[in-house]
């Protein structure tokens, strides 16, 4: 059975860009509900002792297991999303192998940031914008609802959650401002670097 993973920062660490109130609802209510729902759905089944990533891969595309996939993928996506964020460090930028791959894949860091923002802002309805590794190249992909790059054979490096519950208390309908705040202040480039390998 699964438990809610601890946040990698305090509930006030992302302020003023993401409030403690938002984190308490998003993490404490929404993320917790996905964990609870998943545990109920897999109780007594052959998936009860399977790793989260394997549950996702075993249930993707299966209509009779759609609820399991959706909740498992949302547990995964949210945990990944928390790790894609970091407490304020205004001097932090990507470096090393990650920056080299960003430059070779997108032409420059500025181009990448513009494309990543465009993907996050243009995702229709609920979903995610992802930086993924596809073989030796980086790509930006969008997924709707609970969908995740894992289900498509892609290796996620970073994500931005663009479900309304991720930003509505702080930004209302200003998704672009929320995405800007993350890209300029809260992206955890070290997490992306560790995911390259």
FIDO-486141 format. One record per residue: residue number from 1; residue in one letter; x, z, y of N, C-alpha, C in turn. Coordinates in steps of 0.2 Angstrom, whole numbers, plus 5000, padded with zeros to 4 digits. Atoms other than C-alpha are relative to their C-alpha. Layout:
% residues N
 num residuo  n_x  n_z  n_y ca_x ca_z ca_y  c_x  c_z  c_y
 NUM       A    X    Z    Y    X    Z    Y    X    Z    Y
...
% end
This chain:
% residues 197
 num residuo  n_x  n_z  n_y ca_x ca_z ca_y  c_x  c_z  c_y
   1       X 5004 5000 4994 5000 5000 5000 5004 5000 5006
   2       X 4996 5000 4994 5006 4997 5018 4998 5005 5005
   3       X 5001 4995 4994 5008 5008 5033 5002 4996 5006
   4       X 4999 5003 4994 5009 5004 5051 5007 5001 5002
   5       X 4993 5000 4999 5027 5000 5055 5001 5003 5007
   6       X 4999 4997 4993 5034 5011 5070 5002 4995 5005
   7       X 4998 5004 4995 5036 5003 5086 5008 5000 5001
   8       X 4992 4999 4998 5055 4999 5091 5001 5002 5007
   9       X 4999 4997 4993 5052 5007 5108 4994 5004 5001
  10       X 5006 4995 4999 5041 5020 5116 4995 4996 5003
  11       X 5006 5003 4998 5024 5016 5122 5000 4998 5008
  12       X 4999 5001 4993 5030 5016 5140 5006 4996 5002
  13       X 4993 5004 4999 5046 5006 5138 4999 4993 5003
  14       X 5001 5007 4998 5038 4989 5142 4997 5000 5007
  15       X 5003 5000 4993 5030 4995 5159 5006 4998 5005
  16       X 5006 5002 4998 5027 4988 5171 4997 4994 4998
  17       X 5002 5006 5002 5025 4972 5162 4994 5000 4995
  18       X 5005 4998 5005 5015 4979 5147 4999 5007 5000
  19       X 5002 4993 4999 5006 4995 5150 5000 5004 4994
  20       X 5001 4996 5005 5005 5010 5139 4993 5000 4997
  21       X 5007 5001 5002 4986 5008 5139 4999 4994 4995
  22       X 5001 5006 5004 4988 4990 5132 5003 5002 4993
  23       X 4996 4999 5007 5001 4996 5118 4996 5005 4996
  24       X 5004 4996 5004 4990 5010 5113 4994 4997 4997
  25       X 5006 5004 5003 4975 4998 5110 5003 4995 4995
  26       X 4998 5005 5004 4985 4984 5104 5003 5002 4993
  27       X 4996 4998 5006 4997 4993 5092 4995 5005 4996
  28       X 5004 4994 5003 4986 5009 5089 4994 4998 4997
  29       X 5007 5002 5002 4969 5000 5086 5000 4994 4996
  30       X 5000 5006 5004 4971 4982 5082 5005 4999 4995
  31       X 4995 5001 5006 4987 4982 5072 4999 5005 4995
  32       X 5002 4995 5005 4982 4998 5063 4994 4997 4996
  33       X 5006 5003 5003 4965 4989 5059 5002 4995 4995
  34       X 4998 5005 5004 4974 4975 5051 5003 5003 4993
  35       X 4996 4996 5006 4985 4987 5040 4994 5003 4996
  36       X 5005 4996 5004 4969 4997 5035 4996 4994 4996
  37       X 5004 5005 5003 4959 4981 5031 5004 4997 4994
  38       X 4996 5003 5005 4973 4973 5021 5001 5005 4994
  39       X 5000 4996 5006 4975 4989 5010 4993 5001 4997
  40       X 5007 5000 5003 4956 4989 5007 4999 4994 4995
  41       X 5001 5006 5003 4956 4971 5002 5005 4999 4993
  42       X 4996 5001 5005 4971 4972 4990 5000 5006 4995
  43       X 5000 4994 5004 4967 4989 4982 4997 4998 4993
  44       X 5002 5001 5007 4966 4988 4963 5001 4992 4998
  45       X 4998 5007 5002 4972 4969 4963 5007 5000 4998
  46       X 4993 5002 5002 4988 4961 4957 5004 5000 5006
  47       X 4996 5001 4994 4993 4960 4975 5002 5007 5003
  48       X 4999 4993 4997 4993 4979 4978 5008 5002 5000
  49       X 4993 4998 5000 5012 4980 4974 5005 4995 5002
  50       X 4996 5006 4998 5018 4964 4981 5002 5000 5007
  51       X 4997 5000 4993 5029 4962 4997 4995 4996 5004
  52       X 5005 5003 4995 5019 4957 5013 5001 4993 5000
  53       X 4999 5007 5000 5028 4940 5014 4998 4996 4994
  54       X 5002 5003 5006 5024 4936 4996 4992 5000 5000
  55       X 5007 5000 5000 5006 4941 4999 4997 4994 5004
  56       X 5002 5006 4996 5005 4928 5013 5001 4994 4997
  57       X 4999 5007 5003 5013 4914 5003 4995 4999 4994
  58       X 5004 5001 5006 5002 4918 4988 4992 4999 5002
  59       X 5007 5000 4998 4986 4918 4998 4998 4994 5005
  60       X 5001 5005 4995 4988 4904 5011 4997 4994 4997
  61       X 5003 5006 5002 4976 4890 5009 4994 5002 4995
  62       X 5005 4998 5006 4965 4900 4996 4994 5002 5004
  63       X 5006 4998 4996 4947 4901 5003 4998 5006 4997
  64       X 5002 4994 5003 4943 4915 4991 5004 5006 5002
  65       X 4995 4995 4998 4958 4925 4998 5001 5000 5007
  66       X 4999 5001 4993 4956 4920 5016 5001 5007 5004
  67       X 4999 4994 4996 4953 4938 5022 5006 5004 4998
  68       X 4994 4997 5001 4968 4944 5013 5006 4997 5004
  69       X 4995 5003 4997 4979 4931 5020 4999 5001 5008
  70       X 5000 4998 4993 4972 4934 5038 5002 5007 5002
  71       X 4998 4994 4998 4975 4952 5038 5007 5001 4998
  72       X 4993 5000 5002 4992 4951 5029 5004 4996 5005
  73       X 4996 5004 4995 4998 4938 5041 4999 5003 5007
  74       X 5000 4996 4994 4992 4948 5056 5004 5006 5000
  75       X 4995 4995 5000 5001 4963 5050 5007 4998 5001
  76       X 4993 5003 4999 5017 4952 5048 5001 4998 5007
  77       X 4999 5003 4993 5014 4943 5065 5001 5006 5005
  78       X 5000 4995 4995 5011 4959 5075 5007 5004 4999
  79       X 4994 4997 5001 5026 4968 5067 5006 4996 5003
  80       X 4995 5004 4997 5037 4953 5071 5000 4999 5007
  81       X 5001 5000 4993 5030 4952 5088 5003 5006 5004
  82       X 4998 4994 4997 5034 4970 5092 5008 5000 5000
  83       X 4993 5000 5000 5052 4967 5087 5003 4994 5004
  84       X 4998 5005 4995 5052 4951 5098 5001 5002 5007
  85       X 5000 4998 4993 5051 4962 5113 5005 5006 5000
  86       X 4996 4994 4999 5063 4975 5120 4999 5003 5006
  87       X 5000 4996 4994 5064 4988 5133 5004 4997 5005
  88       X 4997 5004 4995 5069 4982 5150 5007 5000 5000
  89       X 4993 5001 4999 5086 4975 5152 5001 4994 5004
  90       X 5001 5006 4996 5086 4963 5166 5006 4995 5000
  91       X 4994 5004 5000 5104 4956 5163 5000 4996 4993
  92       X 4999 5003 5007 5100 4951 5145 4998 4993 4999
  93       X 5002 5007 5001 5100 4933 5140 5003 4998 4993
  94       X 4997 5002 5006 5103 4924 5124 5007 4998 5000
  95       X 4993 5002 5000 5121 4921 5119 5002 4998 4993
  96       X 4997 5002 5007 5133 4915 5105 4996 4994 4997
  97       X 5003 5005 5004 5125 4905 5091 4993 4998 5002
  98       X 5006 5001 4998 5108 4907 5097 5000 4995 5006
  99       X 5000 5004 4994 5112 4900 5114 5002 4993 4999
 100       X 4997 5006 5002 5122 4886 5107 4994 4995 4996
 101       X 5005 5004 5003 5107 4881 5096 4994 4998 5005
 102       X 5005 5001 4995 5095 4883 5110 5002 4993 5005
 103       X 4997 5005 4996 5106 4871 5121 4999 4993 4996
 104       X 5000 5006 5004 5107 4858 5107 4993 4998 4998
 105       X 5007 5001 5002 5089 4859 5102 4995 4998 5006
 106       X 5005 5001 4994 5081 4859 5120 5004 4997 5006
 107       X 4996 5003 4995 5095 4853 5131 5003 5005 5005
 108       X 4998 4995 4996 5096 4869 5141 4996 5006 4999
 109       X 5004 4994 5001 5090 4887 5141 4994 4999 5005
 110       X 5006 5001 4996 5079 4882 5156 4995 4996 4997
 111       X 5005 5005 5004 5071 4868 5146 4996 5004 4995
 112       X 5003 4996 5005 5068 4880 5132 4995 5005 5002
 113       X 5004 4995 4998 5060 4893 5142 4994 4997 5003
 114       X 5005 5004 4997 5049 4880 5151 4995 4998 4994
 115       X 5004 5002 5006 5043 4873 5134 4997 5006 4996
 116       X 5002 4994 5004 5041 4890 5126 4994 5003 5004
 117       X 5005 4998 4996 5030 4895 5141 4994 4995 4999
 118       X 5005 5005 5001 5020 4879 5140 4996 5001 4993
 119       X 5003 4999 5007 5017 4882 5121 4995 5006 5000
 120       X 5004 4994 5000 5011 4900 5124 4994 4999 5004
 121       X 5005 5000 4995 5000 4896 5139 4994 4995 4997
 122       X 5005 5005 5002 4992 4880 5131 4997 5002 4993
 123       X 5003 4999 5006 4988 4888 5114 4992 5002 5001
 124       X 5007 5000 4998 4969 4886 5114 4997 5006 4996
 125       X 5003 4994 5003 4960 4903 5110 5006 5005 4998
 126       X 4995 4995 5002 4969 4916 5100 5005 4997 4996
 127       X 4994 5003 5004 4986 4913 5092 5007 5003 5003
 128       X 4993 4998 4999 5005 4914 5094 5004 4994 5002
 129       X 4995 5005 4999 5019 4904 5101 5007 5002 4997
 130       X 4994 4998 5004 5035 4904 5090 5006 4996 5002
 131       X 4994 5003 5001 5053 4900 5091 5002 5000 4993
 132       X 4999 5000 5008 5057 4894 5073 5007 4996 4999
 133       X 4995 5005 5002 5072 4887 5064 4998 4996 4994
 134       X 5002 5005 5005 5069 4872 5054 5006 4996 4998
 135       X 4994 5003 5002 5084 4867 5044 5006 5002 5006
 136       X 4995 4998 4996 5098 4867 5057 4998 4999 5008
 137       X 5003 5001 4993 5087 4864 5073 4995 5006 5001
 138       X 5006 4995 4998 5076 4876 5083 4994 4996 5002
 139       X 5006 5003 4997 5058 4871 5087 4996 5005 5002
 140       X 5005 4996 4998 5044 4878 5096 4993 4998 4997
 141       X 5007 5002 5003 5027 4879 5087 4995 5005 5002
 142       X 5006 4996 4999 5010 4886 5090 4996 5001 4994
 143       X 5004 4999 5006 4999 4894 5077 4994 5004 5003
 144       X 5006 4997 4998 4981 4899 5079 4998 5006 4996
 145       X 5003 4994 5004 4972 4915 5074 5006 5004 4996
 146       X 4995 4996 5004 4982 4923 5060 5006 4996 4997
 147       X 4995 5004 5003 4992 4908 5055 5007 5002 5002
 148       X 4993 4997 4999 5011 4911 5054 5005 4994 4997
 149       X 4996 5005 5002 5026 4899 5052 5003 5001 4993
 150       X 4998 4998 5007 5030 4908 5035 4996 4995 4996
 151       X 5005 5004 5004 5015 4898 5028 5002 4993 5000
 152       X 4999 5007 4999 5023 4882 5033 5008 4999 4999
 153       X 4993 5000 5002 5041 4885 5027 5005 5000 5006
 154       X 4996 5000 4994 5048 4888 5044 5003 5007 5001
 155       X 4997 4993 5000 5059 4903 5048 4999 5002 5008
 156       X 5001 4997 4994 5053 4913 5063 5006 5004 5003
 157       X 4995 4997 4997 5065 4919 5076 4997 5005 5006
 158       X 5003 4996 4995 5054 4925 5090 4993 4998 5001
 159       X 5006 5002 4998 5036 4925 5095 4997 5004 5006
 160       X 5004 4997 4995 5024 4929 5109 4993 5000 4998
 161       X 5007 4999 5002 5007 4935 5105 4995 4998 5006
 162       X 5005 5002 4995 4993 4926 5115 4993 5001 4998
 163       X 5007 4998 5001 4978 4934 5108 4998 5004 5006
 164       X 5002 4997 4994 4968 4941 5122 5001 5008 5000
 165       X 4999 4993 5001 4970 4959 5116 5007 5002 5002
 166       X 4992 4999 4999 4989 4957 5119 5001 5001 5008
 167       X 4998 5000 4993 4987 4955 5138 4994 5002 5005
 168       X 5006 5000 4996 4969 4957 5144 4999 5006 5005
 169       X 5001 4994 4996 4969 4975 5150 5005 5000 5006
 170       X 4995 5000 4995 4985 4971 5161 4999 4994 5004
 171       X 5000 5006 4996 4982 4953 5166 4994 4996 5000
 172       X 5006 5004 5000 4964 4948 5163 5001 4993 4997
 173       X 5000 5007 5002 4963 4929 5162 5007 4997 5002
 174       X 4994 5003 4997 4981 4927 5169 5005 5000 4994
 175       X 4995 5001 5005 4990 4922 5153 5006 4998 5002
 176       X 4994 5002 4997 5003 4913 5162 5005 5005 5003
 177       X 4997 4995 4997 5008 4928 5171 5003 5005 4995
 178       X 4998 4996 5006 5009 4938 5155 5006 4997 4997
 179       X 4995 5004 5003 5020 4925 5147 5006 5000 5004
 180       X 4995 5000 4995 5031 4924 5162 5004 5007 5000
 181       X 4998 4993 5000 5033 4943 5162 5005 5001 4993
 182       X 4996 4999 5006 5039 4943 5144 5006 4996 5000
 183       X 4994 5004 5000 5051 4928 5145 5005 5002 5005
 184       X 4995 4998 4995 5059 4935 5161 5003 5007 4999
 185       X 4998 4993 5000 5060 4953 5156 5000 5003 4993
 186       X 5001 4996 5006 5056 4958 5138 5002 4996 4994
 187       X 4998 5003 5007 5062 4945 5125 5006 5003 4997
 188       X 4995 4997 5004 5073 4952 5112 5004 4995 4997
 189       X 4996 5006 5003 5086 4939 5110 5005 5002 4994
 190       X 4996 4998 5006 5097 4950 5098 4996 5000 4994
 191       X 5004 5001 5006 5082 4950 5086 5000 4993 4998
 192       X 4999 5007 5002 5082 4931 5087 5006 4998 4997
 193       X 4994 5001 5002 5100 4931 5084 5001 5002 4993
 194       X 4999 4997 5007 5099 4942 5068 4996 4996 4995
 195       X 5004 5003 5005 5085 4931 5061 5003 4993 4999
 196       X 4997 5007 5001 5096 4915 5062 5003 5000 4993
 197       X 4996 5000 5006 5105 4920 5046 4995 5001 4994
% end
